[in-house]
């Protein structure tokens, strides 16, 4: 399809009030799911982030890396084990998690951002004691899986002020000895957004958002009030792995984040569509 120069100009003009609205503000993007695996989608996400940065929007990328961790564990002959959707992380696995997330995955993303003209710096929760965690409690022992009790976002702010895009991997500084903890990336993104006083929090997923009928994407619920969430859970509309994502969004709204959205990472440039157009996509959570 050929797009005329006039149409291109119209798109830019439509984006202008949103650029003005967000310039100088901070947006936190949790990057995961299919958008981390598919190269075309990965390129689209990276391009969106660089563009936002270049128009003066402070962008923080928080990422997981579950598939790459599983792949590395398989290479060393170790089976991935999940309990209630969380990876069981013994001492050997936490070494792999730290190596993959803070090493390969993080630096690959930094490299991709810089290859297309962005300025990025790779961080993890251990750097500057950015994310402090204690061992996750509960009836089931998940090993070195942590629960965040404090976020010190000063190292992120310092890098934003210097013009960098912080890329944060979610391993955390332990509360005792030399412990390192594996942290849920959605939860980390939420806590970091609150600590930064971010304008936006976006969680990229492999679904359109909250659907009234899980088998029909046309039943997308575009907006949800936080006081409606429990009823949607009770009715089975929000279920399974979507529950902790939604709980993160609720926590973010209650923590002061104005614009919190679950976004379909399978749609190329979904970040720009959500932020810089009249259309908007995904499910927005509000008070």
C-alpha angles and dihedrals in degrees: 000000000000116000116204122231088245091057091048090052090049091054091052092048091050089054094050100086090047092050088050090049095051103034108121092012126112127242124188117206122193106209120202146107125055092342088071094051105039109075095211092052091044090054090049092052093048091048091050092051094049092048092051090050093049092054091053103265113137105232126192119188117204114187143186126196110199098151093050091048091051090048092052092047089052090053091058092045097253121135120228112238125197129191118189089344095307125111114248102233117197123177094276092047095050088057089054092045091052093045095048101039102037092033122032103014095042095046093044089057092047089050093050092050092051093046090065097044105275126126112230139171125198119228137168132198091264094060109098087350085282094164118029117193143173128208111288110252129212141101094296123062109227095179116226096006111130140209116216116238100165140018121197103192096180093107089054092048091049091054094045090053089054091053100257130136104230112222109197127196117201109240112120140217109253126237095229141030110340096321120157119192135205109231132198106253095218091054092046092051090050094050092045092049091052092047090051094045087234123192093217139027117189124184112199111213141164095255135069090248129267110356125195086211112034090208096051118064091191088072093071113150103221097194133025127184113221091237089060095056100086092052090051089052092047090050092050094244089118110041146142117005092357092069097072090045091052091046089055090052091049091049090049093051091047088047091059104266106146099201117036118165142170105221135193106246090189090073111084112242092005089149093060092042090054097044107031107033140067090238105066121181138209128039119308120207119210141167 
